[in-house]
Amino acid sequence: MASNQQKNPNSYRGSGKQNNQKDKRKRKLIILSVVSFIIIFFIIYTYAGLPSLEELANPKPQLASKVYSADGELIGQFFIENRIETDIDSIPKFVIDALIATEDRRFYDHWGVDLLRFAKAMLKNIFTFSREGASTITQQLAKNLYGLKEGRENLFDTGIRKIREWITAVQIEKNFTKKEILELYLNVSYFGRSAYGIETAAKVYFNKKASQLTLPEAALFIALLKSSEQYDPIKKYDAAIQRRNLVMKNMVVTEMLSEAEYERLKDLPIVLTSERISGLRSEAPHFMEYVRQQMAAMSDEYGYDLYRDGLSIYTSLDLRMQRIANRVSKAHLVEYQKLFNQNWSWEKNKSLLSTLLDKAIKNSGRYNSTSTQEEKTRIYNKLKYDPKFIDSVKTAESTVQVGFVVIDPETGEIKAMVGGQNQEFGRGLNHVTGIRRQPGSAFKPFTYTTAIDNGYFPAYTLLNQKFEYKGWSPDNAGFDYSGYETMRWGLANSVNVMTGRMTISEIAPPWQVVQIAKRMGIESPLTPYPSIALGTSEVSPLEITSAFGTFVNKGIHVEPISILRIEDRNGILIDEFKPETIQAISPQTASIMVDMLQDVVNYGTGSSVRRFFQYPAAGKTGTTQNFSDAWFVGFTGSLAAGVWVGFDDHRVKFTNWYGQGARAALPIWARFMEAAYKELKIPLKYFELAEGVITAEFCKESMDIGDTRLATGNCRETFTDIVNEDNLPQECDLHSGAQRIRKEDQSGDSRW
């Protein structure tokens, strides 16, 4: 029994051996699984960072979107990477030679990765403790084109990136010819100074095209590929010269340049001829910002990226007019800044200065970047009494600003825009589109338009005497009053009480004035109070200028437009734009208003235009209370233009009559028109009366008693004026049989 129960010792050994084998197999399986997982993860992680097949087949480097003027001249660009593409056939051969001699001498012999060069570099790095690169041109392209390098890298990241570069480089070599690879490389590489691509670099550094580069200039660009900071020709001129010469020496070694030619070129200086070396500038910065805002508003609808997609944006701007606008605005502002500085005293405006300092401090980045009230208080107290900060606020707030815009009234195209005193950069407030200010008397034409549209006529009379209406009692600017005067005379001389009488009666009710102004292009909120007659509602310079264009365009309002069409990087049309138009007022009303507004320029408050400009013109001055805002808005047969002059804060203002619209704003308008018509040879265009507008003869005596009537054969003294034939007044019933007297000057203009 006992012998039956006895165990065989070998059976234990066999079972233990089996268990050990099972454990080993299990451990191997676990290790294999872990290794497999790591390999799979490594492969997935590596390939996850690779460009897609579509991206490899159709690489799209970030391109600057270019903005062009109406005549095709480049105005400016929007970019993250400032890049303009060029064709390799337009690039001089020595650029390619310099690149290959310095960066990749076996370029035509490898398939994206140069294993021989890589092995040599590794051995050299190991034994000399140096860092020599072995990336081919194709590998560098892979890194630049697909953004394979991201920020700081550890050893693992560097290894992964190198593998990705190798894989991508091989794929690039499969998809593109060597020539295409070189073209892509030169178009995507960074050359410093915000210049991506050799075409942009040529423009930024030497103000020329890549096709016009000399060999030393090309060698400098190849030198910059190693480090645009270390070899910056502005900051580190000597280092740039040495590296440039090394590139040319490499060309000698590879027999792409003779030793004699090298000796001749190596001592040549680097001459940077571009005025744009310190950064891109535009002659129309505020217009560029206006275009950017409009493009941003449309980006969701069209699905483009303004800063990366290389769009071509064709605009309405006339750079010739823009340059004239810049010139005359700057000259006038320099003169007016001196005048203002002589008359303004911060000592007399201490309370205002304190308020402006508070505002500046609380809007500052330092103040708003702190989270604790204690820190805010500390910063506030420091800046409030800091002399430098106080001076900077004084300077900023007392800077005379301008908003000047020129429009083609027939097409709505914006031809020139000066949005502020700073004409170099479009930063800050655009005083054409970004402000709303009271236009003062510049708004009166909309009141007169309402009256004409309601059947009244230029010879209709109003009493030029003070009145009071529900607590409102406007004064004339010079406190001059008389008896009955015609509407024509009232507009020409900008008589407040006559205009006010229209809005307190059925002649031009406030609600109708609002309605007409809106139809003509005023988009800002307008309050339908009688005081609207005197321009108490705020408007922007762009909208009031556009509205004035309605007069000369036969009553048709055309929305202002800046962008005419957009094309993608391949020149394919994305969209083109046409402005909205509306028959805002009748051609007859528009024609009568044009005729009346000519008298403002010829005889009235805007007559100083004639010191500069003699062509047919019409317009209206505007000055707000206490001289905070000065305006002149007017037009010729071809152009409508509006000028606002003032300050960022309306509490800072001109101190006396030099702040009138006729003095502060009108000269910019007149000097611009004088220069534009002369320099650009704009043809003379006369204003013509619309069909249905006739010249009629009126009785002078009936006008004097406030009831202008058509003259009969019995009226002793008469004058002529225009009238809509559908709105003729009654004939005079004051006279019978007396001889008529008509007084006209030699030009045929009646004396009224």
C-alpha positions, 0 to 999 in steps of 0.5 A, a space after each residue: 500500500 505504502 509502495 503504491 503511494 510513493 511518488 517518482 522524484 523524476 515526475 517532480 523534475 519534469 513538472 518543474 521543468 514544464 513550469 519553467 518553460 511555461 514561465 519563460 514562454 510567458 516572459 518572452 511573450 510579454 517582452 515580445 508584446 511590449 517590444 511589439 507595442 513599443 515598435 508599433 507605437 514608435 511607427 504610429 508616432 513617427 508616421 503621425 507626424 508625417 505629411 499626408 500623401 495629398 500634402 506630399 503631392 501638392 505642397 502649399 507653402 504659406 504665401 503672403 496675400 498681396 494687395 494691389 491698387 487699381 492700376 496693378 501696383 503692389 500696395 502691401 501684403 498680409 502674412 505670417 511668413 512674408 513669401 512671394 513665389 518665383 519660378 526657378 527659370 528666373 533665378 540666376 544659375 549661380 544661385 543654384 551653384 552657390 546653394 549646392 556647393 555649400 549645402 549639398 554637393 551630392 544633391 544630384 547623386 542621392 535619393 533624398 538622404 545622403 548616407 555616406 555624408 551622414 556616416 562621415 558626419 556621425 564619425 566626425 561628431 563622435 571623435 571631435 565632439 563637434 556638431 556637423 550637419 548632414 541634412 541634404 537639401 531635400 531633408 531641409 526642404 522637408 523640414 521647412 515645407 512641412 514644419 517637422 521641427 517644433 520648438 525645443 527638442 530633446 534627444 528623442 524628439 530629434 531622433 524622431 524628427 530625423 527619421 521623419 525627415 528621411 521618410 519625407 525626403 525620400 517621398 519628395 524625391 519620388 514626387 518631384 524632379 531635382 529642378 522642382 525640389 530646388 525651386 520649392 527649396 528657394 521659395 520656402 527657405 527663411 532668409 531673415 528680416 521676415 523674408 521667406 523665399 528668395 524673391 522676397 529676400 531680394 526685395 527686402 534686402 536689395 529692392 530688386 527681383 531675384 532675377 537681378 541678383 549679383 553673385 555676391 548677393 546670391 552668396 549672402 542669401 546662401 550664407 543666411 540659410 545657416 543662421 539669419 541671426 548670426 550672419 545678419 548683414 545689418 547687425 553683424 556685417 563682418 560675420 556676414 562678409 566672412 560667411 558670404 566669402 566662404 560660400 563663394 570659396 565653396 564654389 571655387 572648390 567645386 569648380 563653379 567659380 574661378 579663383 580669379 573671380 573669387 579674388 575680385 568679388 570677395 572684397 566687395 561690400 554688402 550694399 543694402 539699397 532697400 528702404 524697407 529693410 527695417 520692415 514692410 511699409 505701405 503708402 496707404 496703411 489705413 486703407 490696408 487695415 480697412 481692407 484687412 477688416 473687410 477680408 476678415 469679415 468674409 473669411 468664413 464665407 469663402 474659407 480662406 486664410 488671409 495670412 497663409 493662402 497667397 491671395 491676390 486682392 485687387 482694390 480700388 485705390 489709386 496710388 497716384 491720388 494716395 500719394 497726393 493725399 498723403 503729401 497735402 495732408 502732411 503739409 497741412 497738419 505740420 502747419 496746423 500742429 504748430 498753430 495749435 501748440 501756440 494756442 493750447 495750454 495744458 496749464 489751463 486744462 488741468 482737469 481735462 489732463 487729469 481725466 485723460 491721464 486716468 483713461 490712459 493709465 486704465 487702458 495701459 497694458 501694465 495696468 490691465 495685466 495685473 490681477 490684484 487691486 493693490 498692484 493696480 493702485 501701485 501702477 496707477 500712482 506711479 504713472 499718474 505722476 511720472 513726467 515721461 508718461 504725462 508728456 506722452 499723454 499730452 503729446 498723443 492727445 494734442 496731436 492734430 488728426 485727419 480723416 481724408 477720403 476720396 471716392 469716385 461717386 459714379 462707381 463708389 470706388 475709394 481712391 485715396 484714404 488718409 486715416 490719421 496723422 501717422 502715414 507710415 503704419 495703420 495702427 491706431 484709430 482710422 479717422 475715416 472709418 473708425 470715428 463718428 463726430 458731429 458734422 455741424 453745418 456739413 450736414 445742412 445739405 441733407 436738410 436742404 435736399 429734403 426741402 427741395 424734394 418736398 417741392 421747395 426751390 432755391 429762391 424760396 424765402 425764409 426769415 433770417 431771425 432768431 426763434 425759439 421752438 420748445 426750448 431750442 433757439 439756435 444762433 447764427 455763427 456771426 450773430 448776424 440777422 436780416 429779413 427774408 433771404 432765399 434758401 440759396 443764400 442761406 445754404 451758401 452762407 451757412 445760416 443756422 436760423 434759416 436751416 433750423 426754421 426748415 426742421 420746425 416746419 413742414 419744409 423739412 421735418 426731422 423724420 424726413 431729413 433722417 429718411 433722406 440722409 439714410 437713403 443717400 448713404 448715412 448709416 450712423 444712428 440719426 436722431 429726428 430732432 429739429 437740431 439735426 438741421 445743424 448736424 448734431 448727430 454723429 457720422 463718419 467721414 466715409 459715409 458723409 463723403 459717400 452721401 455727398 457723392 449722391 448729389 453729383 451722381 444724379 441722385 444715385 447712391 453707390 455704396 463705397 467699395 474698396 475690394 474689387 476682386 479676389 484671386 487664389 494663389 493660382 490666379 483663379 477668381 474667388 469672387 468679384 464685387 459690385 457695390 449696391 446702388 439705389 436711386 436715393 433722390 430724384 435727378 432733379 433734386 440732385 441737380 438743384 442741390 449741386 447748383 446750390 452747393 456750387 455757390 458755397 464754393 463760389 461765393 459762400 463759406 467755402 470760397 477759399 477753395 478758389 485760392 487753390 482750385 478753379 475747376 467747377 466744384 461744390 461742397 459744404 463747410 462744417 464746424 462744431 460748437 467750440 471748434 472741436 471738429 472741422 469739416 469740408 465735404 465736396 465734389 467735382 464732376 469726377 471725384 467726391 472727397 471729405 476732410 475731417 480735422 480734429 483730435 482723438 478726444 473731442 474735449 481737446 479742441 481748437 481755441 478760436 476761429 482757426 478751427 473753422 472748417 473753412 480754415 482747418 479742413 478745406 485747404 486739404 481738400 482744395 490743395 488735393 484737387 488742385 494737385 490731382 487735376 494738374 498732375 493726373 490730368 483729370 479732364 474738366 467736367 461741367 455740372 449739367 442741369 437735369 432734364 426737368 430743371 429749368 431757369 425761371 424768372 422771379 419777382 424780387 419784391 415778392 421775395 423781399 416780403 417772404 413769398 417768392 413768386 414767378 415774375 410777370 411782365 408787370 414786375 419791375 425788378 426780377 432775378 433768375 434761378 433754377 426750379 423743378 418744372 413740376 414745382 413752379 410757384 404761382 405768378 406774382 400778383 403784386 404788380 400791374 403794368 410797370 416796367 420790369 427791371 432785371 439785374 444780371 452780371 456779365 456772366 449771366 448770374 442773377 443778383 439776388 
